[in-house]
């Protein structure tokens, strides 16, 4: 199963901090715990993460889509000293 070189760290709400290591975890988060169930970028990220899990697209492309969904939802992205855009 593919993983990203640099995990994506985000805060869903004041008590829910998540570290997402790859497309599988991102897809599960988008489908189960995402604060909104609508949004063009969320839907796109979900599709792309599932494609990356099945190795139909590069994991880096799914990561970029996941970052766009984070931005669309207005969630806090935390880099903790790492480059949040590194795939």
Secondary structure, 3 states (H helix, E strand, C coil): CCCCCCCEEEEEECCEEEEECCHHHHHHHHHHHCCCCCCHHHHHHHHHHHHHHCCCCCHHHHHHHHHHHHHHHCCEEECCCCCCCCC
